[in-house]
């Protein structure tokens, strides 16, 4: 969480701030969202997801994803959660996770994976977002931004607009670090679970090619998420995975990754 929003939360919500050591990130973290609240929030969103998105009727595919997910969960850093893995019937290559242990994969993504190891890389990445509590941090940071903007407006500050732009820029950087951290954790979880972590590189390279050649035409104002869009920074992610695997990336990877 960024310091400005965190200070506001601390001032406006006394007695609600909790401190805990996150085993995934290896950092002491301060949060206003307990595990119980995180699970409740995730359950609420998951209910909406299953109402609005069609769950695939392919039970063998569901079972395969659950089996791979269970192997990842068995070695992950947050075992106090009950994880659920669900395949959505959608041709788009996409996957996402929710707070509290909910992981979703489109069957379009599953069909794009050439092996269980590639699929395990995607699942491990989504589980890593949950173990690192990235969605919870984003939720709290967004709440902090809203409080900061309210405070600026209340004081009739001329900097209210500039504050919003600065915070949005900070959020983008924060999201980038989340993606790279999730990839590094995914490599760790894949190794511990007995999967080939180099399969993550194969799938990321596949996504990079897909993103660079595919154009999706939709009515103005509508978006249809693809994995390379909801999980950006693919060149940086390839570099991060190589560093996690080999300790160093290729020279070209550093050239392709913005500093």
Residue pairs with C-beta under 8 A, 6 or more apart in sequence:
1 9
1 30
1 31
1 137
1 140
1 141
1 144
2 141
2 144
2 167
2 170
2 174
4 144
4 148
4 167
5 140
5 141
5 143
5 144
5 145
5 147
5 148
5 167
6 30
6 144
8 144
8 147
8 148
8 151
9 16
9 17
9 32
9 140
9 143
9 144
9 147
10 17
12 147
13 32
16 32
17 30
17 31
17 32
18 30
18 31
18 32
18 34
19 28
19 29
19 30
20 28
20 29
20 31
21 27
21 28
21 29
22 28
22 29
22 77
22 131
22 132
22 133
23 77
23 78
23 131
24 76
24 77
24 78
24 128
24 131
24 132
24 133
24 185
25 132
25 181
29 133
31 133
31 136
31 137
31 140
32 140
33 41
33 136
33 139
33 140
35 80
35 81
38 99
38 100
38 133
38 136
39 81
39 99
39 100
39 101
40 100
41 99
41 100
41 139
42 98
42 99
42 100
42 101
42 102
43 100
43 102
45 98
45 99
45 102
46 84
46 98
46 100
46 102
49 98
49 102
49 104
50 86
53 88
53 89
53 90
53 104
54 88
54 89
54 90
55 86
55 87
55 88
55 89
56 62
56 87
56 88
56 89
56 107
57 89
58 87
58 107
61 87
61 107
61 110
62 85
62 86
62 87
64 116
64 119
65 85
65 86
65 87
65 105
65 110
65 119
65 123
66 85
68 85
68 116
68 119
68 120
68 123
69 83
69 85
69 103
69 123
69 127
70 83
71 120
71 193
71 194
71 195
72 120
72 123
72 124
72 127
72 189
72 190
72 193
73 79
73 83
73 127
74 193
75 189
75 192
75 193
76 127
76 128
76 131
76 189
77 131
77 185
78 130
78 131
81 100
81 101
81 130
82 101
83 101
83 102
83 103
83 127
83 130
84 101
84 102
84 103
85 103
85 104
85 105
85 123
86 102
86 103
86 104
86 105
87 104
87 105
87 106
87 107
87 110
88 104
88 105
88 106
88 107
89 106
89 107
90 106
90 107
90 108
91 106
91 107
91 108
92 106
92 108
92 109
92 224
92 225
92 226
92 227
93 106
93 108
93 109
93 112
93 207
93 210
93 226
93 227
93 228
94 105
94 106
94 108
94 109
94 225
94 226
94 227
94 230
95 103
95 104
95 105
95 106
95 109
95 122
95 123
95 125
95 126
95 227
95 231
96 103
96 104
96 126
96 230
97 103
97 104
97 126
97 127
97 129
97 130
97 135
98 104
98 135
99 130
99 133
99 135
99 136
99 139
100 130
101 130
103 123
103 126
103 127
103 130
105 119
105 122
105 123
105 126
109 122
109 227
110 119
112 203
112 206
112 210
113 119
113 122
113 203
114 202
115 199
116 195
117 190
117 195
117 196
117 199
118 199
118 200
118 202
118 203
120 190
120 193
120 195
120 199
121 186
121 190
121 195
121 197
121 199
121 200
121 203
122 203
124 185
124 186
124 187
124 189
124 190
124 193
124 195
124 200
125 182
125 183
125 185
125 186
125 200
125 231
126 182
127 186
127 189
128 181
128 182
128 183
128 185
128 186
128 189
129 135
129 178
129 182
131 185
132 178
132 181
132 182
132 185
134 178
134 181
134 182
137 174
137 178
138 171
138 174
138 175
138 178
141 171
141 174
142 171
145 164
145 167
145 171
148 163
148 167
149 160
149 163
149 164
152 159
152 160
152 163
153 160
157 163
175 232
176 232
176 233
176 236
179 231
179 232
179 233
179 236
179 237
180 233
180 236
180 237
180 240
183 200
183 237
183 240
183 241
183 244
184 240
184 241
184 243
184 244
186 197
186 200
187 197
187 200
187 241
187 244
187 245
188 244
190 196
190 197
190 199
190 200
191 197
197 241
197 244
197 245
198 245
200 241
201 238
201 241
201 242
201 245
204 234
204 237
204 238
204 241
205 238
207 227
207 228
207 231
207 234
208 228
208 234
208 235
208 238
210 226
210 228
211 226
211 228
211 229
211 234
214 226
216 224
216 226
218 224
228 234
231 237
235 253
235 256
235 257
236 257
236 258
238 249
238 253
238 256
239 249
239 253
239 254
239 256
239 257
240 249
242 248
242 249
242 250
242 253
243 249
